Each structure stands twice: as C-alpha cells, then as structure tokens.
Amino acid sequence: MYKSGLVELEAVVAIARRGSFRAAALDLDVSPTAIGNAVASLENRLGVRLFNRTTRNVALTSAGREYVEAIAPALSDIRNATQASQILLRIYHGGPARDHRLSSI
C-alpha cells in the first residue's frame, strides 16, 4: 500500500471490497489493528459510522456505501497516476523511481 496519507481511504475501500478487516489488512500488508485504527480515526473525523461491525460480520452503513462510491474512483485515479509516474521515471532515469522526484509538480 502507498504510504501517501491515503491509508484510511484505502482501508475503507479494501474492507468494503473484501468484507473483512482481516482480509483488507492482508491485501494492504498492514495489521488488522492498523486497519481498525485507520477506520476509527476516519469515522471520528467524519462524524459518521461507515461500517456496522459484529464479531462475525462487517457491513457498510448507508453512509459508508455512499462514501465508498464517492472515493473509490478517485483512489483508482490516484493509483493509476502513481503507477504511470513510476514507469515514466524508470524510463527517463533508468532506475527505481524512489530516488527521483517529479520536478514539474
């Protein structure tokens, strides 16, 4: 997962997609506790519950469903732009993108 400040949003979308905090944590290569903390922090900031949770089930609330529908396309665009810029940096600089910065941004 990107360490770009989008962790909470990525967590919400992954949980919605996978239907589980544990599965989302595996997808994002973080601990279930980190996923839970990210969601709790976001819900606290938004002032709305995004998921109904029980020990055996996780389901989006209606507010959560609307939120995921709103943010998922933007996250996809960000992922695509990040991948494209990494590819361009490798092409133009012949090495890993992590050592280079985009000067036009």
C-alpha positions in Angstrom: 0.0 0.0 0.0 1.2 3.6 -0.6 2.4 5.5 2.4 0.9 8.6 1.0 -1.6 9.8 3.5 -4.4 7.9 1.9 -4.2 4.9 4.3 -7.6 5.5 5.8 -9.3 5.8 2.5 -7.5 2.7 1.1 -8.6 0.8 4.3 -12.2 1.7 3.9 -12.3 0.6 0.3 -10.5 -2.6 0.9 -12.8 -3.5 3.8 -15.8 -2.8 1.6 -14.4 -4.9 -1.2 -13.3 -7.8 0.9 -16.0 -7.7 3.6 -13.5 -8.2 6.5 -10.9 -6.2 8.4 -8.5 -9.1 8.4 -8.7 -9.7 4.6 -8.3 -6.0 4.0 -5.3 -5.9 6.3 -3.7 -8.8 4.3 -4.4 -7.0 1.0 -2.8 -3.8 2.3 0.0 -5.5 4.1 -0.8 -4.0 7.5 -2.1 -5.4 10.7 -5.8 -5.7 11.4 -5.3 -3.4 14.3 -3.9 -0.7 12.0 -6.9 -1.1 9.7 -9.2 -0.8 12.7 -7.4 2.3 14.0 -7.5 3.9 10.5 -11.2 3.3 10.1 -12.0 4.5 13.6 -9.9 7.7 13.0 -11.7 8.4 9.8 -15.1 7.8 11.2 -14.3 10.0 14.1 -13.2 12.8 11.8 -16.2 12.4 9.5 -18.6 12.1 12.5 -20.4 9.1 10.9 -20.1 5.4 11.2 -19.0 3.8 7.9 -19.4 0.1 9.0 -21.7 -1.9 11.2 -19.4 -4.4 12.9 -20.1 -7.6 14.9 -17.6 -10.3 15.8 -18.5 -12.2 12.7 -19.7 -9.6 10.2 -18.8 -6.3 8.7 -21.2 -4.4 6.5 -21.2 -0.9 5.1 -23.8 1.5 6.6 -25.8 3.6 4.1 -23.4 6.5 4.7 -20.4 4.1 4.3 -21.8 2.9 1.0 -22.2 6.4 -0.3 -18.7 7.3 0.9 -17.1 4.4 -0.8 -19.0 5.1 -4.0 -17.6 8.7 -3.9 -14.0 7.9 -3.0 -13.3 4.6 -4.9 -13.0 6.2 -8.4 -10.7 8.9 -7.0 -8.4 6.4 -5.3 -8.3 4.4 -8.5 -7.2 7.5 -10.4 -4.5 8.2 -7.8 -3.2 4.7 -8.0 -3.1 4.8 -11.8 -1.3 8.2 -11.8 1.2 6.9 -9.3 2.0 3.8 -11.3 2.3 5.8 -14.5 4.7 8.3 -13.0 6.8 5.5 -11.6 7.0 3.9 -15.0 8.0 7.2 -16.6 10.7 7.9 -14.0 12.2 4.5 -14.7 12.1 5.1 -18.4 13.7 8.5 -18.2 16.1 7.9 -15.4 16.9 4.3 -15.8 16.4 3.3 -12.2 14.0 2.9 -9.4 11.5 5.8 -9.1 12.0 6.1 -5.3 15.3 8.0 -5.8 13.8 10.7 -8.1 11.3 13.5 -7.8 9.0 14.9 -10.4 10.3 18.4 -10.9 7.1 19.6 -12.7 4.9 19.0 -9.7 
